[in-house]
Amino acid sequence: MLNTYTIAQRNDLGEFSPVAGIPTNMTRDQAFTLANKARDNGLDVVAYNLGAE
């Protein structure tokens, strides 16, 4: 499995951009876990696959 995941936020134009300071080489499961924890703390983020760009 490729490690091309991170977490991202949606900007004002509706485009996703990676969150600064977050690794960009996570597995899908790692990114989903981190995104869920961030959402539990009130942040609007998603797991994001950089390899799909």
MDTraj code that builds the backbone (N, CA, C; nanometers):
import mdtraj as md
import numpy as np

residues = "MET LEU ASN THR TYR THR ILE ALA GLN ARG ASN ASP LEU GLY GLU PHE SER PRO VAL ALA GLY ILE PRO THR ASN MET THR ARG ASP GLN ALA PHE THR LEU ALA ASN LYS ALA ARG ASP ASN GLY LEU ASP VAL VAL ALA TYR ASN LEU GLY ALA GLU".split()
xyz = np.array([
    [0.0847, -0.1190, 0.0000],
    [0.0000, 0.0000, 0.0000],
    [0.0884, 0.1241, 0.0000],
    [0.0500, 0.2223, -0.0785],
    [0.1268, 0.3453, -0.0871],
    [0.0993, 0.4357, 0.0321],
    [0.2037, 0.4997, 0.0788],
    [0.1905, 0.5948, 0.1884],
    [0.1861, 0.7353, 0.1305],
    [0.0709, 0.7726, 0.0779],
    [0.0564, 0.9027, 0.0124],
    [-0.0557, 0.9854, 0.0745],
    [-0.0933, 0.9546, 0.1968],
    [-0.2051, 1.0232, 0.2603],
    [-0.1586, 1.1261, 0.3620],
    [-0.2412, 1.2273, 0.3815],
    [-0.2233, 1.3287, 0.4838],
    [-0.3635, 1.3732, 0.5253],
    [-0.3742, 1.4812, 0.6002],
    [-0.5058, 1.5397, 0.6255],
    [-0.5074, 1.6778, 0.5615],
    [-0.6256, 1.7200, 0.5194],
    [-0.6391, 1.8463, 0.4475],
    [-0.7622, 1.9220, 0.4954],
    [-0.7574, 2.0542, 0.4750],
    [-0.8702, 2.1419, 0.5034],
    [-0.9185, 2.2017, 0.3722],
    [-1.0460, 2.2365, 0.3683],
    [-1.1041, 2.2993, 0.2489],
    [-1.0885, 2.4513, 0.2616],
    [-1.0369, 2.5149, 0.1561],
    [-1.0218, 2.6606, 0.1591],
    [-1.1522, 2.7281, 0.1164],
    [-1.1494, 2.8603, 0.1065],
    [-1.2703, 2.9367, 0.0715],
    [-1.3230, 2.9055, -0.0678],
    [-1.2370, 2.8556, -0.1553],
    [-1.2783, 2.8201, -0.2912],
    [-1.3285, 2.6762, -0.3007],
    [-1.3264, 2.6049, -0.1885],
    [-1.3717, 2.4666, -0.1875],
    [-1.2656, 2.3663, -0.2271],
    [-1.1416, 2.4127, -0.2406],
    [-1.0318, 2.3234, -0.2770],
    [-0.9634, 2.2730, -0.1504],
    [-0.9161, 2.1494, -0.1549],
    [-0.8467, 2.0936, -0.0401],
    [-0.6992, 2.1285, -0.0450],
    [-0.6429, 2.1581, 0.0710],
    [-0.4986, 2.1804, 0.0807],
    [-0.4486, 2.1102, 0.2062],
    [-0.3331, 2.0461, 0.1968],
    [-0.2774, 1.9748, 0.3115],
    [-0.2559, 2.0690, 0.4299],
    [-0.2753, 2.0172, 0.5490],
    [-0.2530, 2.0937, 0.6712],
    [-0.1025, 2.1040, 0.6942],
    [-0.0539, 2.2257, 0.7131],
    [0.0894, 2.2485, 0.7340],
    [0.1378, 2.1744, 0.8584],
    [0.2540, 2.1139, 0.8463],
    [0.3153, 2.0460, 0.9594],
    [0.2718, 1.9024, 0.9793],
    [0.1798, 1.8543, 0.8962],
    [0.1324, 1.7162, 0.9064],
    [0.2068, 1.6329, 0.8023],
    [0.2566, 1.5156, 0.8404],
    [0.3285, 1.4316, 0.7435],
    [0.2432, 1.4006, 0.6203],
    [0.3089, 1.3872, 0.5066],
    [0.2392, 1.3569, 0.3814],
    [0.2663, 1.2145, 0.3348],
    [0.3177, 1.1325, 0.4235],
    [0.3512, 0.9947, 0.3864],
    [0.2827, 0.8933, 0.4770],
    [0.1606, 0.9251, 0.5202],
    [0.0862, 0.8337, 0.6067],
    [0.0120, 0.7294, 0.5236],
    [-0.0210, 0.6186, 0.5882],
    [-0.1084, 0.5207, 0.5253],
    [-0.2512, 0.5738, 0.5317],
    [-0.3393, 0.5110, 0.4560],
    [-0.4804, 0.5506, 0.4567],
    [-0.5372, 0.5421, 0.5982],
    [-0.5104, 0.4321, 0.6671],
    [-0.5638, 0.4138, 0.8021],
    [-0.5111, 0.5193, 0.8989],
    [-0.3829, 0.5521, 0.8890],
    [-0.3255, 0.6545, 0.9761],
    [-0.3924, 0.7894, 0.9517],
    [-0.4115, 0.8246, 0.8262],
    [-0.4726, 0.9533, 0.7927],
    [-0.6180, 0.9586, 0.8387],
    [-0.6924, 0.8498, 0.8207],
    [-0.8317, 0.8474, 0.8650],
    [-0.8403, 0.8593, 1.0168],
    [-0.7521, 0.7919, 1.0882],
    [-0.7507, 0.7996, 1.2343],
    [-0.7200, 0.9413, 1.2802],
    [-0.6184, 1.0028, 1.2209],
    [-0.5815, 1.1391, 1.2578],
    [-0.6927, 1.2376, 1.2234],
    [-0.7550, 1.2224, 1.1079],
    [-0.8653, 1.3108, 1.0692],
    [-0.9824, 1.2973, 1.1661],
    [-1.0141, 1.1763, 1.2070],
    [-1.1226, 1.1558, 1.3039],
    [-1.0909, 1.2227, 1.4365],
    [-0.9673, 1.2098, 1.4834],
    [-0.9275, 1.2742, 1.6090],
    [-0.9357, 1.4258, 1.5965],
    [-0.8923, 1.4790, 1.4838],
    [-0.8983, 1.6239, 1.4622],
    [-1.0432, 1.6718, 1.4590],
    [-1.1312, 1.5972, 1.3921],
    [-1.2737, 1.6342, 1.3882],
    [-1.3353, 1.6271, 1.5272],
    [-1.2950, 1.5290, 1.6066],
    [-1.3440, 1.5195, 1.7444],
    [-1.3064, 1.6428, 1.8252],
    [-1.1997, 1.7108, 1.7840],
    [-1.1536, 1.8320, 1.8518],
    [-1.1991, 1.9594, 1.7808],
    [-1.2967, 1.9473, 1.6911],
    [-1.3594, 2.0635, 1.6308],
    [-1.2992, 2.1142, 1.5008],
    [-1.2019, 2.0436, 1.4449],
    [-1.1424, 2.0872, 1.3184],
    [-1.2147, 2.0225, 1.2010],
    [-1.2313, 2.0974, 1.0943],
    [-1.2975, 2.0473, 0.9740],
    [-1.1908, 1.9986, 0.8771],
    [-1.1545, 1.8714, 0.8873],
    [-1.0486, 1.8133, 0.8042],
    [-1.0953, 1.6806, 0.7459],
    [-1.0240, 1.6369, 0.6435],
    [-1.0501, 1.5074, 0.5811],
    [-0.9179, 1.4361, 0.5600],
    [-0.9235, 1.3043, 0.5476],
    [-0.8073, 1.2286, 0.5020],
    [-0.7946, 1.2562, 0.3530],
    [-0.6733, 1.2787, 0.3068],
    [-0.6520, 1.3253, 0.1695],
    [-0.5399, 1.2457, 0.1052],
    [-0.5666, 1.1922, -0.0139],
    [-0.4685, 1.1123, -0.0866],
    [-0.3931, 1.2004, -0.1859],
    [-0.2692, 1.2320, -0.1530],
    [-0.1872, 1.3146, -0.2417],
    [-0.1540, 1.2426, -0.3710],
    [-0.1549, 1.1099, -0.3686],
    [-0.1237, 1.0320, -0.4873],
    [-0.2326, 1.0375, -0.5928],
    [-0.3499, 1.0864, -0.5582],
    [-0.4610, 1.0928, -0.6526],
    [-0.4642, 1.2249, -0.7288],
    [-0.3728, 1.3151, -0.6977],
    [-0.3718, 1.4457, -0.7652],
    [-0.3253, 1.4332, -0.9075],
])
top = md.Topology()
chain = top.add_chain()
for i, resn in enumerate(residues, 1):
    res = top.add_residue(resn, chain, resSeq=i)
    for name in ("N", "CA", "C"):
        top.add_atom(name, md.element.get_by_symbol(name[0]), res)
traj = md.Trajectory(xyz[None], top)
